[in-house]
Amino acid sequence: MSMTEADVLVIGGGLHGLGAALDLARRGQRVVVIERNWVGAHASGATAAGVRSLWRDPAEIALAREAIELWHRMPEVVGDDCGYVAHGQLRLAAAAGVGALEARAAQTAALGWQHERIVGHNEIRRLVPGVSSRYVAGLFVADEGSADPHRTLRAYRAAAEAAGVVIHEGTEVTAVERRGTRWVLRGAGITAAAPQVINAAGAWAARVAEMFGEHITLSTMPAMMIVTERVAPIPMPVIGVVGGPLSLKQTSQGTLLIGGGLEGAPDLDRARAEVRMAILAQGARTAVDVLPGMADVVITRTWAGMEAQTSDALPVIGRSDVAPGLVHAFGFSGHGFALLPSVARVVGDLVAGEGGRHDLTPFRPGRLHPDAVGEGADARSG
């Protein structure tokens, strides 16, 4: 079998793998993407596609706000707007949660961010005319919203291939070998070599890291989703709630999409996740609690997508401490879709050896090594 030579090999054909590949190809690098199934087979194809900085961990806000700017210019990035609509992101609170909203607003203001603002009873009802009266306040960001995940996948793939990226689907990396300054990767039907490798393998990223001799602690997040029948247009931003599992939006097709981090049952070995209906029903109940008019809307489909979950709910973005030339980009814990365009640029900078534009310390791979001292954090999905 002949050797495929490249400057960069990307393991994983989800959106973050494609995004990094596109960025590097446009810098003149020869890039090969190796995907065990098909492009967007797991988390990228199952996402709720929320585009938000609202309520993120402070460590992610700078990445998220850069990403929001790029989402508004997505036709310049990939030649398509990816179905992005900036209808706003709103996190609602009943009376018991207002203190959490105020604390969050104070925290972000102290960090110099002004994008999140508290809205009261009257504005909530202007933004969401059918909202339950029990929700009395919210945090709102006007320039955020959601996109179409499948359109985004098609656009990124087309742009990457147009830039010269070669994509191998149905190809699992089964062996890794270090030869001088290069890594040699082998899989069914391919042997490829490059000095730099990007691990964008999502739920399987810890297994990939192990092949390079790096031990990373990672769990699996099989986030579940509900889609309903088409209904008449409902004026509303993307809605979440304080203290509840919810991400609620209306798609361009008129269906309602309900998520929020409720988890199914994962099976990494079989590359699948099962929906757990009793748990998924919690999300449906929360959606009806917010919009009582949804009570009789028919659910048409449910699914679960396989995603990598870190112990602190922050992604892994950075160079390996163990394997030279290996860069990690995974562990987005259910909220990586929005970060796509900014993470692509950051990973491109890492591979190209250019100076960073963001502090990546909170995302360093070493924090998830088994001997590292972990710091817990609440997972925030959307």
The 8 nearest C-alpha neighbors of each residue, nearest first, counted from 0:
[[1, 2, 190, 189, 188, 3, 191, 185],
 [2, 0, 3, 190, 189, 191, 4, 188],
 [1, 3, 190, 191, 4, 0, 192, 189],
 [4, 2, 191, 190, 192, 1, 5, 189],
 [3, 5, 192, 191, 2, 193, 6, 29],
 [6, 4, 193, 29, 7, 30, 192, 3],
 [5, 7, 29, 193, 28, 30, 194, 195],
 [8, 6, 195, 30, 193, 5, 196, 29],
 [9, 7, 196, 31, 30, 32, 193, 197],
 [8, 10, 32, 197, 196, 33, 31, 11],
 [9, 11, 33, 198, 199, 200, 32, 197],
 [12, 10, 200, 34, 199, 16, 13, 33],
 [13, 11, 38, 34, 16, 17, 39, 32],
 [14, 12, 39, 16, 43, 15, 38, 11],
 [13, 15, 17, 16, 18, 43, 152, 12],
 [16, 14, 18, 17, 13, 339, 19, 199],
 [15, 17, 12, 199, 13, 19, 14, 18],
 [18, 16, 20, 14, 15, 19, 12, 21],
 [19, 17, 343, 15, 21, 20, 16, 14],
 [18, 20, 343, 22, 16, 21, 17, 347],
 [21, 19, 17, 23, 18, 22, 24, 16],
 [22, 20, 159, 24, 18, 19, 23, 17],
 [21, 23, 19, 25, 20, 24, 347, 18],
 [22, 24, 26, 20, 25, 21, 28, 347],
 [25, 23, 28, 27, 21, 26, 22, 162],
 [24, 26, 23, 27, 22, 21, 162, 28],
 [27, 25, 23, 24, 28, 22, 347, 351],
 [26, 28, 24, 25, 23, 29, 162, 30],
 [29, 27, 24, 23, 26, 6, 30, 7],
 [30, 28, 6, 5, 24, 7, 27, 31],
 [31, 29, 7, 164, 5, 8, 28, 6],
 [30, 32, 165, 8, 164, 166, 9, 33],
 [33, 31, 9, 166, 8, 10, 167, 165],
 [32, 34, 167, 10, 11, 9, 166, 170],
 [35, 33, 11, 168, 12, 36, 170, 167],
 [36, 34, 171, 170, 169, 168, 37, 33],
 [37, 35, 169, 34, 168, 40, 170, 38],
 [38, 36, 168, 40, 169, 34, 39, 35],
 [37, 39, 12, 40, 13, 34, 36, 168],
 [40, 38, 13, 44, 43, 41, 37, 12],
 [41, 39, 37, 38, 44, 36, 43, 42],
 [40, 42, 304, 305, 44, 43, 39, 45],
 [43, 41, 304, 45, 305, 306, 44, 46],
 [44, 42, 39, 13, 45, 41, 46, 14],
 [43, 45, 39, 42, 41, 40, 46, 148],
 [46, 44, 304, 42, 43, 41, 47, 303],
 [45, 47, 48, 43, 42, 44, 148, 304],
 [46, 48, 49, 258, 45, 381, 256, 224],
 [49, 47, 46, 146, 145, 148, 336, 50],
 [48, 50, 145, 47, 381, 51, 144, 337],
 [51, 49, 337, 145, 144, 143, 48, 336],
 [52, 50, 53, 143, 337, 49, 144, 88],
 [51, 53, 63, 55, 60, 64, 54, 50],
 [52, 54, 51, 55, 140, 115, 88, 139],
 [55, 53, 52, 56, 103, 379, 90, 51],
 [56, 54, 53, 52, 57, 59, 60, 379],
 [55, 57, 58, 59, 54, 60, 313, 379],
 [58, 56, 60, 59, 55, 107, 61, 110],
 [57, 59, 56, 60, 361, 61, 55, 313],
 [60, 58, 57, 62, 56, 61, 63, 55],
 [59, 61, 63, 57, 62, 58, 52, 64],
 [60, 62, 64, 63, 59, 65, 357, 58],
 [63, 61, 65, 59, 60, 64, 341, 66],
 [62, 64, 66, 60, 52, 61, 65, 338],
 [63, 65, 67, 61, 66, 62, 60, 52],
 [66, 64, 62, 68, 63, 67, 341, 61],
 [65, 67, 341, 63, 69, 64, 68, 340],
 [66, 68, 64, 70, 69, 65, 63, 71],
 [69, 67, 65, 66, 71, 70, 64, 72],
 [68, 70, 72, 66, 71, 67, 73, 340],
 [71, 69, 73, 67, 72, 68, 66, 83],
 [70, 72, 69, 68, 73, 67, 83, 80],
 [73, 71, 69, 70, 75, 74, 76, 68],
 [72, 74, 76, 70, 80, 75, 71, 69],
 [75, 73, 78, 79, 80, 76, 77, 72],
 [74, 76, 73, 72, 78, 77, 79, 80],
 [77, 75, 73, 74, 78, 72, 69, 79],
 [76, 78, 74, 158, 79, 75, 154, 155],
 [79, 77, 74, 75, 76, 73, 80, 154],
 [80, 78, 74, 81, 77, 73, 154, 75],
 [79, 81, 74, 73, 82, 83, 78, 72],
 [82, 80, 151, 150, 79, 83, 147, 146],
 [81, 83, 146, 147, 80, 84, 150, 151],
 [82, 84, 146, 81, 145, 80, 85, 147],
 [83, 85, 144, 86, 145, 146, 82, 143],
 [86, 84, 144, 143, 142, 87, 83, 145],
 [85, 87, 236, 144, 84, 143, 141, 88],
 [88, 86, 141, 236, 143, 144, 85, 140],
 [87, 89, 237, 140, 236, 144, 139, 143],
 [88, 90, 139, 238, 138, 237, 239, 91],
 [91, 89, 239, 240, 138, 137, 238, 139],
 [92, 90, 137, 240, 136, 241, 239, 134],
 [93, 91, 96, 241, 134, 136, 137, 97],
 [92, 94, 134, 96, 135, 95, 133, 97],
 [93, 95, 96, 97, 135, 92, 134, 133],
 [96, 94, 93, 97, 98, 92, 99, 241],
 [97, 95, 92, 99, 98, 93, 94, 241],
 [96, 98, 100, 99, 94, 92, 95, 101],
 [97, 99, 101, 100, 96, 102, 95, 94],
 [100, 98, 102, 96, 97, 101, 103, 241],
 [101, 99, 97, 103, 98, 102, 104, 138],
 [100, 102, 98, 104, 103, 99, 105, 97],
 [103, 101, 99, 105, 100, 104, 106, 98],
 [102, 104, 106, 100, 105, 101, 99, 107],
 [103, 105, 101, 107, 106, 102, 108, 100],
 [106, 104, 102, 108, 103, 107, 109, 101],
 [107, 105, 103, 109, 104, 108, 102, 110],
 [106, 108, 110, 112, 109, 104, 105, 103],
 [107, 109, 111, 112, 105, 110, 106, 113],
 [110, 108, 106, 107, 111, 105, 112, 104],
 [111, 109, 107, 108, 112, 106, 57, 105],
 [112, 110, 108, 109, 107, 113, 106, 114],
 [113, 111, 108, 107, 110, 114, 109, 115],
 [112, 114, 115, 108, 111, 107, 116, 104],
 [113, 115, 112, 140, 116, 53, 141, 139],
 [116, 114, 140, 139, 113, 138, 53, 104],
 [117, 115, 138, 139, 118, 114, 140, 104],
 [116, 118, 138, 137, 139, 119, 115, 136],
 [119, 117, 137, 136, 122, 138, 116, 123],
 [120, 118, 136, 122, 121, 123, 135, 137],
 [119, 121, 135, 123, 122, 136, 124, 118],
 [122, 120, 124, 123, 119, 125, 118, 135],
 [121, 123, 125, 124, 119, 120, 118, 126],
 [124, 122, 126, 120, 125, 121, 127, 119],
 [125, 123, 128, 127, 121, 122, 126, 120],
 [124, 126, 122, 123, 127, 128, 121, 120],
 [125, 127, 123, 124, 235, 122, 128, 234],
 [128, 126, 235, 124, 130, 129, 125, 123],
 [129, 127, 124, 125, 130, 126, 234, 123],
 [130, 128, 127, 290, 131, 292, 124, 291],
 [129, 131, 290, 127, 289, 128, 132, 124],
 [130, 132, 289, 133, 290, 134, 291, 129],
 [131, 133, 134, 130, 135, 120, 289, 93],
 [132, 134, 131, 93, 135, 94, 92, 289],
 [135, 133, 93, 92, 132, 136, 131, 91],
 [134, 136, 120, 93, 133, 119, 92, 94],
 [137, 135, 119, 92, 118, 120, 91, 134],
 [136, 138, 91, 118, 90, 117, 92, 139],
 [137, 139, 117, 90, 116, 89, 118, 115],
 [138, 140, 89, 116, 115, 88, 141, 137],
 [141, 139, 115, 88, 87, 142, 114, 143],
 [140, 142, 87, 143, 139, 88, 86, 85],
 [141, 143, 85, 87, 140, 144, 86, 67],
 [144, 142, 87, 85, 51, 141, 88, 50],
 [145, 143, 85, 87, 86, 50, 88, 84],
 [144, 146, 49, 50, 83, 48, 84, 85],
 [145, 147, 83, 82, 48, 81, 148, 84],
 [146, 148, 82, 150, 149, 81, 151, 48],
 [149, 147, 151, 150, 48, 152, 146, 44],
 [150, 148, 152, 151, 147, 153, 44, 39],
 [149, 151, 153, 81, 147, 152, 148, 154],
 [152, 150, 81, 148, 154, 149, 153, 147],
 [153, 151, 149, 155, 150, 154, 156, 148],
 [154, 152, 150, 156, 151, 155, 157, 149],
 [153, 155, 151, 157, 152, 156, 77, 158],
 [156, 154, 158, 152, 157, 153, 159, 77],
 [155, 157, 159, 153, 158, 154, 152, 160],
 [158, 156, 154, 160, 159, 155, 161, 153],
 [157, 159, 161, 155, 156, 160, 77, 154],
 [160, 158, 21, 162, 156, 164, 161, 157],
 [159, 161, 164, 163, 162, 157, 158, 156],
 [160, 162, 158, 159, 163, 157, 164, 156],
 [161, 163, 159, 160, 24, 164, 158, 25],
 [164, 162, 160, 161, 165, 24, 159, 29],
 [163, 165, 160, 30, 159, 31, 162, 24],
 [166, 164, 31, 32, 163, 160, 30, 167],
 [167, 165, 32, 31, 33, 168, 164, 34],
 [166, 168, 33, 34, 32, 170, 165, 169],
 [169, 167, 34, 37, 170, 36, 35, 33],
 [168, 170, 36, 35, 37, 34, 171, 167],
 [171, 169, 35, 168, 34, 187, 186, 33],
 [170, 172, 35, 186, 173, 34, 169, 187],
 [171, 173, 186, 185, 174, 184, 170, 35],
 [172, 174, 186, 185, 171, 175, 184, 187],
 [175, 173, 185, 184, 172, 176, 186, 210],
 [176, 174, 184, 183, 210, 185, 211, 182],
 [175, 177, 183, 182, 178, 184, 174, 211],
 [176, 178, 182, 181, 183, 179, 175, 180],
 [179, 177, 181, 180, 182, 176, 183, 192],
 [178, 180, 181, 177, 182, 194, 176, 183],
 [179, 181, 194, 178, 182, 177, 193, 324],
 [182, 180, 194, 193, 178, 179, 177, 192],
 [181, 183, 177, 192, 193, 194, 176, 178],
 [184, 182, 192, 176, 191, 175, 177, 181],
 [185, 183, 175, 191, 190, 174, 192, 182],
 [186, 184, 190, 174, 172, 189, 173, 175],
 [185, 187, 172, 173, 189, 171, 170, 188],
 [186, 188, 189, 170, 171, 185, 172, 173],
 [187, 189, 186, 190, 170, 0, 185, 167],
 [190, 188, 186, 187, 185, 191, 0, 3],
 [189, 191, 185, 2, 184, 3, 186, 183],
 [192, 190, 3, 184, 2, 183, 4, 189],
 [191, 193, 183, 4, 182, 5, 184, 3],
 [192, 194, 5, 6, 181, 195, 7, 182],
 [193, 195, 181, 182, 180, 324, 6, 7],
 [196, 194, 324, 7, 193, 325, 8, 6],
 [195, 197, 8, 325, 7, 9, 324, 326],
 [198, 196, 9, 326, 327, 325, 199, 10],
 [197, 199, 327, 10, 200, 328, 326, 9],
 [200, 198, 11, 328, 16, 329, 10, 201],
 [199, 201, 11, 204, 203, 198, 10, 202],
 [202, 200, 204, 329, 203, 307, 199, 306],
 [201, 203, 307, 306, 204, 219, 305, 200],
 [202, 204, 200, 201, 206, 205, 207, 307],
 [205, 203, 200, 207, 201, 206, 202, 208],
 [206, 204, 208, 207, 215, 203, 209, 217],
 [207, 205, 209, 204, 203, 208, 210, 215],
 [206, 208, 204, 210, 209, 205, 203, 211],
 [209, 207, 205, 213, 211, 210, 206, 204],
 [210, 208, 212, 213, 206, 211, 207, 214],
 [209, 211, 207, 208, 212, 175, 206, 174],
 [212, 210, 208, 209, 213, 322, 175, 207],
 [211, 213, 209, 210, 208, 214, 322, 321],
 [214, 212, 209, 208, 211, 321, 215, 322],
 [213, 215, 209, 368, 208, 212, 216, 369],
 [216, 214, 368, 367, 205, 217, 213, 369],
 [217, 215, 367, 368, 369, 214, 205, 218],
 [218, 216, 309, 308, 215, 205, 307, 219],
 [217, 219, 308, 307, 309, 220, 216, 202],
 [220, 218, 307, 308, 306, 202, 221, 305],
 [219, 221, 306, 308, 307, 222, 305, 262],
 [222, 220, 305, 304, 262, 263, 303, 265],
 [223, 221, 262, 260, 303, 304, 261, 220],
 [224, 222, 303, 302, 262, 261, 263, 221],
 [223, 225, 258, 302, 301, 257, 303, 226],
 [226, 224, 301, 257, 256, 300, 258, 227],
 [227, 225, 256, 300, 255, 298, 299, 301],
 [228, 226, 298, 299, 255, 254, 297, 229],
 [227, 229, 254, 297, 299, 298, 230, 296],
 [230, 228, 254, 253, 227, 252, 231, 255],
 [229, 231, 253, 254, 228, 232, 255, 296],
 [230, 232, 233, 253, 229, 254, 249, 234],
 [233, 231, 253, 230, 234, 249, 229, 235],
 [234, 232, 235, 231, 249, 127, 230, 129],
 [235, 233, 127, 232, 126, 128, 236, 129],
 [236, 234, 127, 126, 233, 237, 86, 248],
 [235, 237, 87, 86, 88, 238, 89, 144],
 [236, 238, 248, 88, 247, 89, 144, 87],
 [239, 237, 89, 247, 246, 90, 236, 88],
 [240, 238, 90, 246, 245, 91, 89, 247],
 [239, 241, 91, 90, 243, 92, 242, 245],
 [242, 240, 92, 243, 96, 91, 90, 239],
 [241, 243, 240, 244, 96, 92, 245, 99],
 [242, 244, 240, 241, 245, 285, 239, 259],
 [245, 243, 259, 282, 260, 261, 242, 246],
 [246, 244, 259, 239, 258, 282, 243, 247],
 [245, 247, 259, 258, 239, 238, 257, 381],
 [248, 246, 257, 238, 237, 256, 245, 258],
 [249, 247, 237, 256, 255, 250, 238, 236],
 [248, 250, 255, 254, 253, 256, 251, 247],
 [251, 249, 252, 253, 254, 255, 248, 256],
 [250, 252, 253, 249, 254, 82, 147, 232],
 [253, 251, 250, 254, 229, 249, 255, 230],
 [254, 252, 229, 250, 251, 230, 249, 232],
 [253, 255, 229, 227, 228, 250, 252, 249],
 [256, 254, 249, 227, 226, 248, 250, 257],
 [255, 257, 226, 248, 225, 247, 249, 254],
 [258, 256, 247, 225, 246, 224, 226, 255],
 [259, 257, 224, 246, 245, 260, 223, 225],
 [258, 260, 245, 246, 244, 380, 381, 261],
 [259, 261, 380, 222, 262, 258, 244, 223],
 [262, 260, 222, 223, 259, 279, 244, 278],
 [261, 263, 222, 221, 223, 260, 220, 264],
 [262, 264, 274, 221, 275, 273, 223, 222],
 [263, 265, 273, 272, 221, 274, 262, 266],
 [266, 264, 272, 221, 267, 271, 263, 273],
 [265, 267, 271, 269, 268, 272, 270, 264],
 [268, 266, 270, 269, 265, 271, 203, 202],
 [267, 269, 270, 266, 271, 265, 203, 272],
 [268, 270, 267, 271, 266, 272, 265, 273],
 [271, 269, 267, 268, 266, 272, 305, 265],
 [270, 272, 266, 269, 265, 267, 273, 305],
 [273, 271, 265, 264, 266, 303, 221, 263],
 [272, 274, 264, 263, 275, 303, 265, 271],
 [273, 275, 263, 303, 276, 302, 223, 264],
 [276, 274, 263, 278, 277, 279, 273, 264],
 [275, 277, 279, 278, 274, 280, 263, 301],
 [276, 278, 280, 279, 275, 281, 274, 282],
 [279, 277, 280, 276, 281, 275, 261, 262],
 [278, 280, 276, 281, 282, 277, 275, 261],
 [279, 281, 283, 278, 277, 282, 276, 284],
 [282, 280, 284, 279, 283, 278, 285, 277],
 [283, 281, 285, 280, 284, 279, 245, 244],
 [282, 284, 280, 286, 281, 285, 287, 279],
 [285, 283, 281, 287, 286, 282, 288, 280],
 [284, 286, 288, 282, 287, 283, 281, 289],
 [287, 285, 283, 289, 288, 284, 290, 282],
 [288, 286, 291, 290, 284, 289, 285, 293],
 [287, 289, 285, 286, 290, 291, 284, 131],
 [288, 290, 286, 287, 131, 130, 291, 285],
 [289, 291, 287, 130, 292, 288, 293, 131],
 [292, 290, 287, 293, 288, 294, 289, 131],
 [291, 293, 290, 294, 129, 287, 295, 296],
 [294, 292, 296, 291, 287, 295, 290, 286],
 [293, 295, 292, 287, 296, 291, 290, 297],
 [296, 294, 293, 297, 292, 291, 287, 298],
 [295, 297, 293, 294, 298, 227, 228, 230],
 [296, 298, 227, 228, 299, 295, 294, 293],
 [299, 297, 227, 300, 226, 228, 296, 225],
 [300, 298, 227, 228, 226, 297, 301, 225],
 [301, 299, 226, 298, 225, 227, 302, 224],
 [300, 302, 225, 224, 226, 223, 299, 303],
 [303, 301, 224, 223, 274, 304, 225, 300],
 [302, 304, 223, 222, 221, 272, 274, 224],
 [305, 303, 42, 221, 45, 41, 222, 306],
 [306, 304, 221, 42, 41, 220, 202, 272],
 [305, 307, 202, 220, 42, 219, 201, 221],
 [306, 308, 202, 330, 219, 201, 332, 220],
 [309, 307, 332, 218, 219, 330, 220, 217],
 [310, 308, 312, 217, 311, 330, 218, 332],
 [309, 311, 312, 375, 308, 217, 376, 373],
 [310, 312, 376, 375, 313, 309, 374, 377],
 [313, 311, 378, 309, 332, 310, 308, 376],
 [314, 312, 311, 331, 309, 362, 315, 332],
 [315, 313, 331, 330, 362, 329, 316, 312],
 [314, 316, 362, 329, 364, 330, 328, 363],
 [317, 315, 328, 362, 327, 363, 314, 329],
 [316, 318, 327, 363, 326, 364, 319, 315],
 [319, 317, 326, 325, 327, 320, 349, 316],
 [318, 320, 321, 325, 322, 326, 364, 317],
 [321, 319, 322, 318, 365, 364, 323, 213],
 [320, 322, 319, 213, 323, 212, 211, 325],
 [321, 323, 319, 325, 211, 320, 324, 212],
 [324, 322, 325, 321, 319, 320, 195, 318],
 [323, 325, 195, 194, 196, 322, 326, 318],
 [324, 326, 196, 319, 323, 322, 195, 197],
 [327, 325, 318, 197, 317, 319, 198, 196],
 [326, 328, 198, 316, 317, 197, 318, 315],
 [329, 327, 316, 199, 315, 198, 326, 317],
 [330, 328, 201, 315, 199, 331, 314, 327],
 [329, 331, 314, 307, 308, 332, 315, 309],
 [330, 332, 314, 335, 333, 329, 334, 313],
 [333, 331, 308, 330, 312, 307, 334, 309],
 [332, 334, 380, 331, 335, 306, 381, 260],
 [333, 335, 380, 381, 331, 332, 336, 337],
 [334, 336, 331, 338, 337, 333, 339, 332],
 [337, 335, 338, 339, 48, 334, 49, 50],
 [336, 338, 50, 339, 335, 51, 49, 66],
 [339, 337, 335, 336, 66, 63, 341, 342],
 [338, 340, 342, 336, 337, 341, 15, 343],
 [341, 339, 343, 66, 342, 338, 69, 344],
 [340, 342, 66, 344, 343, 339, 338, 62],
 [343, 341, 345, 339, 344, 340, 338, 346],
 [344, 342, 19, 18, 340, 346, 341, 345],
 [343, 345, 347, 341, 342, 346, 348, 22],
 [346, 344, 342, 348, 347, 343, 341, 349],
 [347, 345, 349, 343, 348, 344, 342, 19],
 [346, 348, 344, 350, 345, 349, 23, 19],
 [347, 349, 353, 351, 345, 346, 350, 352],
 [350, 348, 346, 352, 347, 351, 353, 345],
 [349, 351, 347, 352, 348, 346, 326, 195],
 [350, 352, 348, 349, 353, 347, 23, 346],
 [353, 351, 349, 350, 348, 354, 347, 355],
 [352, 354, 348, 351, 349, 355, 350, 347],
 [355, 353, 356, 352, 348, 349, 351, 357],
 [354, 356, 357, 353, 348, 345, 358, 349],
 [355, 357, 354, 358, 345, 348, 359, 353],
 [358, 356, 355, 359, 61, 62, 345, 360],
 [357, 359, 360, 356, 355, 361, 58, 362],
 [360, 358, 362, 361, 357, 363, 316, 317],
 [359, 361, 363, 362, 358, 317, 316, 357],
 [362, 360, 359, 363, 58, 358, 313, 366],
 [363, 361, 315, 316, 359, 360, 314, 364],
 [362, 364, 360, 317, 365, 361, 315, 316],
 [365, 363, 366, 315, 367, 317, 362, 319],
 [366, 364, 368, 367, 363, 320, 371, 319],
 [365, 367, 371, 364, 368, 363, 373, 372],
 [368, 366, 365, 215, 216, 364, 369, 371],
 [367, 369, 215, 365, 371, 370, 366, 214],
 [368, 370, 371, 216, 367, 215, 214, 372],
 [369, 371, 368, 372, 367, 366, 373, 365],
 [372, 370, 368, 366, 369, 373, 367, 365],
 [371, 373, 370, 374, 366, 367, 369, 368],
 [374, 372, 371, 375, 366, 367, 310, 311],
 [373, 375, 311, 376, 372, 310, 366, 371],
 [376, 374, 311, 310, 373, 377, 312, 378],
 [375, 377, 311, 378, 312, 374, 310, 313],
 [378, 376, 379, 312, 311, 375, 56, 310],
 [379, 377, 312, 376, 380, 311, 332, 313],
 [378, 380, 377, 381, 55, 312, 334, 333],
 [381, 379, 333, 260, 334, 259, 378, 332],
 [380, 334, 259, 246, 49, 333, 379, 47]]
